[in-house]
């Protein structure tokens, strides 16, 4: 059997290398028509997953919405997938790497990206994949995600509007800290934020690299739409997270800590301090 064709050509990897890790960039990919991304395969995958890892809801939403206000679509998993063309819904299959076949698929795809990122942020950690299926016009509200992410558009088209990662007007320090303590990915939205975003058109065969915690929102412009999100963590991203958790502790005692620096700053002091505190807390908890 011949080796599979590469997903990313050399030009796409060079484009990623030139902007990684702090600027979004459009890439070309060649995953269209992959059998693991067919509708029957996705239905089989969804039914095999834990219910908690299959999220779906109505998708005729505003850019900004409280998670508690997002309405259910009143359908089951199979009906949502079978009628996605007309049911006004959005679905995500989370952590597809739990399935051995999809884990191999994810790892093979990310292996192509590894040389472009390893020299910048080190080894790729915690490899995870997500598959999105969306009705025409579906909106994914303003939110952020904790990983380095490449979103590959497989079918249909959507526009993703991405905002600067380091802008604390968009996401204040306490919001970052709440996010890392388990808060929802959705963020507060104000109309004056709109001018700060950059819109990227994603059609079949296009992909977009999205920096860690870069706020963004998405609307399907031609549907139904199918997208694959391949994500990874880095030691640098973990240091930023630990520094945010240290800031939360400092804020809880009345201090006003400065925000962690974005790349290439490494946030070593706060990260080391929080890791040490967490280790002591775990030790005391285990001894109690």
BELNORSUL-V780236 format. One record per run of one state. SS is the DSSP state (@ for helix, = for strand, . for the rest). FROM is the first residue (numbers start at 1). TO is the last residue. If there is no record, write none. Layout:
ss;from;to
SS;FROM;TO
SS;FROM;TO
//
This chain:
ss;from;to
.;1;9
@;10;19
.;20;24
=;25;28
.;29;34
@;35;37
.;38;38
@;39;48
.;49;50
@;51;53
=;54;58
.;59;66
@;67;69
.;70;76
@;77;82
.;83;88
=;89;94
.;95;95
@;96;98
.;99;99
@;100;121
.;122;124
=;125;134
.;135;138
=;139;143
.;144;147
=;148;162
.;163;172
@;173;180
.;181;185
=;186;186
.;187;190
@;191;196
.;197;197
=;198;202
.;203;205
=;206;210
.;211;215
=;216;233
.;234;234
@;235;252
.;253;267
@;268;287
.;288;288
//
